[in-house]
C-alpha cells in the first residue's frame, strides 16, 4: 500500500498544476541494505506502469514498486537546503 500524506498532497498538486499533461511517477531506483530506494519524477504515461489514484493524486507506479511496497508513505522533509519528498 502506498500512502501520500496531506502535506505532500498540497506540494504535489502545486507541482502538477505547473506541469499539465505530466504524471507523477514512482519507481525503484536501486536496492540497499535497508531496502529499496524509491524515486519520484514527472513524465509521460508509460503503458507498462499502473495508474493509481492515491489521496486524490494520480500516480504512475511501476511493477517493481508494487512488489517492494507493503506500506510506503510519501512525505515531505524541510531542511535548510529546501524541501524534499
N, C-alpha and C positions, 0 to 999 in steps of 0.2 A: 504494500500500500504506500502510495506517495502522497504526502500532505504539503500544502503551501500555507504558511502562516498568514494571518490577516495583514501584518505589517509588510510582508513581502508582496502580497497581492497588490497593494497600492503602488508599490515601486514598479512591479511588472506591468501593471496597467499603464503607468506613465510611459514606460519604455515602448510598449506596444502601440500606444497612440502616436508615437513619433515614427513608427515603422510599420505603416499599414501594409497588409498583404504578407507579412512575415509571421512565422510561428516561433514560439519558444520551443527549443529542443533540449531534451535531457538525454545525455549519453554517458557511457562508461569511458573514462579516459585513463585506463590502466588499473593496476591492482597492486596493493601494498600489504604489509603485514597486518594492518588494522582493517583491511577490506578494500573495496573498490574506490577509486577516485571518480567522482561524478563531474561532468562538465555541462554548463548551461551555455547556449548560444542562440542566436536568431538566424533563421534561414527559411528556405522554401520547403514546402511539404515534400517528403521523400516516401514513396509508396511502401517500402518495407517497414516503415515505422508505424506506430499505432497512435492515433489521435485520441487523447483523453481529455476530459474536462475535469479539472481539479480545483475546487473552491472558486468556480466561475472563470477559471483561466484555461484556455485551450493550450495543450502542450503535446508536442510530438515526443514519443518515448520509444527508444529502441528496444528490441527484444532482449538485449543484454541487460538493460536497466531492469526490466521486469523479472529477469532471472535472479538478479542480485538484491532487489529491494523488497525485503519483507516489510520493513517500515522505514521510510526515508522522509524526513521533513526538510523542506527548503526554507531556510530562514535568512535573516539579514543581520550582518555584523557591521557595526560602525566603528571605525578606528581613526586615528589621526591622518592616515593616508586616504581615507574616503570610505565608501560603502562597498561591501562585497556580499554576494549571496553564498 
